[in-house]
Amino acid sequence: MNLTLLDLTAYIGLTAVGAITINMLLGVMMAFRYSPVRNWPHRRFNYFRLHNWTGYIALVVTLLHPLPLLFNKSPKFRVLDIVYPVHSPQQPLENTIGAIALYIVALMVITSYFRIQLGRRTWKAFHFTVYLGAIALFYHSLFTDPDLKGARIDWLDGGKVFVEACTTIILITTLLRYRHSRAKVHRAQPVRSDSATFQKP
């Protein structure tokens, strides 16, 4: 089996999707205060460090993802078509959204590295942009033709099925995290008592 430059680009992109998915799942586990000692695997496991490393891996593979296109003969991509792909030779919309995903992932990783200097509130505001980055990344992965010919999307292609599965997982875990946050806010609100509204004459 011959591995073309377009195949290499696609496989690196799928690795980026997998890394972002794992990174976000670990983030949700942290939000739920998941304990690997009380729960599976019933041993001490520093998944905070793994969360950081999957973020670094996601950034590296996302940076590497478009680079093989520079050596592709047809269609021919320039450096500008990768950095600012608005006028790229094929699928400029999908490629632009992919570039947006790259920049958001880079912003998330860099601000996480300087989270102590930034302060928790500022860092957290930047960190939640990962959801926008995930939307852009999944859109780019789902709607880009891996052969760059603008052909109809084969939703049963192995790569597309993988991205669809990751998208479904993130949608479900995001919903669970949202419900958990709402419940946490609700529990934090003071309970009003009818007697509290009673006033002496």
Solvent accessible surface area in square Angstrom, and as a share of the most:
residue,aa,sasa,rsa
1,M,220,0.98
2,N,136,0.70
3,L,103,0.51
4,T,73,0.43
5,L,63,0.32
6,L,29,0.14
7,D,49,0.25
8,L,67,0.33
9,T,11,0.07
10,A,31,0.24
11,Y,114,0.43
12,I,30,0.15
13,G,10,0.10
14,L,44,0.22
15,T,70,0.41
16,A,2,0.02
17,V,0,0.00
18,G,13,0.13
19,A,10,0.07
20,I,1,0.01
21,T,6,0.04
22,I,84,0.42
23,N,5,0.03
24,M,10,0.05
25,L,53,0.26
26,L,11,0.05
27,G,12,0.11
28,V,14,0.08
29,M,57,0.26
30,M,54,0.24
31,A,27,0.21
32,F,81,0.34
33,R,180,0.66
34,Y,65,0.25
35,S,19,0.12
36,P,15,0.10
37,V,74,0.42
38,R,172,0.63
39,N,60,0.31
40,W,193,0.68
41,P,35,0.22
42,H,123,0.55
43,R,166,0.61
44,R,214,0.78
45,F,99,0.41
46,N,84,0.43
47,Y,22,0.09
48,F,84,0.35
49,R,149,0.54
50,L,70,0.35
51,H,13,0.06
52,N,37,0.19
53,W,145,0.51
54,T,9,0.05
55,G,4,0.03
56,Y,72,0.27
57,I,83,0.42
58,A,0,0.00
59,L,28,0.14
60,V,79,0.45
61,V,20,0.11
62,T,8,0.05
63,L,86,0.43
64,L,79,0.39
65,H,36,0.16
66,P,21,0.13
67,L,77,0.38
68,P,11,0.07
69,L,18,0.09
70,L,43,0.21
71,F,145,0.61
72,N,16,0.08
73,K,188,0.80
74,S,92,0.59
75,P,25,0.16
76,K,118,0.50
77,F,5,0.02
78,R,134,0.49
79,V,98,0.56
80,L,99,0.49
81,D,6,0.03
82,I,25,0.13
83,V,84,0.48
84,Y,125,0.47
85,P,6,0.04
86,V,57,0.33
87,H,142,0.63
88,S,7,0.05
89,P,62,0.39
90,Q,60,0.26
91,Q,27,0.12
92,P,58,0.37
93,L,107,0.53
94,E,28,0.13
95,N,19,0.10
96,T,33,0.19
97,I,36,0.18
98,G,12,0.12
99,A,10,0.08
100,I,82,0.42
101,A,0,0.00
102,L,21,0.10
103,Y,106,0.40
104,I,28,0.14
105,V,2,0.01
106,A,22,0.17
107,L,70,0.35
108,M,5,0.02
109,V,11,0.06
110,I,95,0.48
111,T,11,0.07
112,S,19,0.12
113,Y,144,0.55
114,F,90,0.38
115,R,76,0.28
116,I,149,0.76
117,Q,135,0.60
118,L,67,0.33
119,G,31,0.30
120,R,163,0.59
121,R,214,0.78
122,T,61,0.36
123,W,40,0.14
124,K,76,0.32
125,A,69,0.54
126,F,68,0.28
127,H,36,0.16
128,F,82,0.34
129,T,31,0.18
130,V,13,0.07
131,Y,44,0.17
132,L,108,0.54
133,G,1,0.01
134,A,2,0.02
135,I,117,0.59
136,A,9,0.07
137,L,10,0.05
138,F,11,0.04
139,Y,74,0.28
140,H,21,0.09
141,S,21,0.14
142,L,24,0.12
143,F,76,0.32
144,T,17,0.10
145,D,10,0.05
146,P,58,0.37
147,D,75,0.39
148,L,12,0.06
149,K,157,0.66
150,G,50,0.48
151,A,58,0.45
152,R,232,0.85
153,I,38,0.19
154,D,85,0.44
155,W,111,0.39
156,L,156,0.78
157,D,59,0.30
158,G,57,0.55
159,G,19,0.18
160,K,11,0.05
161,V,67,0.39
162,F,86,0.36
163,V,1,0.00
164,E,55,0.25
165,A,50,0.39
166,C,8,0.05
167,T,29,0.17
168,T,71,0.41
169,I,72,0.37
170,I,11,0.06
171,L,120,0.60
172,I,95,0.48
173,T,22,0.13
174,T,45,0.26
175,L,104,0.52
176,L,82,0.41
177,R,51,0.18
178,Y,123,0.47
179,R,155,0.57
180,H,47,0.21
181,S,51,0.33
182,R,144,0.53
183,A,42,0.32
184,K,108,0.46
185,V,89,0.51
186,H,135,0.60
187,R,161,0.59
188,A,83,0.65
189,Q,102,0.45
190,P,122,0.77
191,V,146,0.84
192,R,194,0.71
193,S,56,0.36
194,D,130,0.67
195,S,87,0.56
196,A,80,0.62
197,T,80,0.47
198,F,148,0.62
199,Q,151,0.67
200,K,176,0.75
201,P,175,1.10
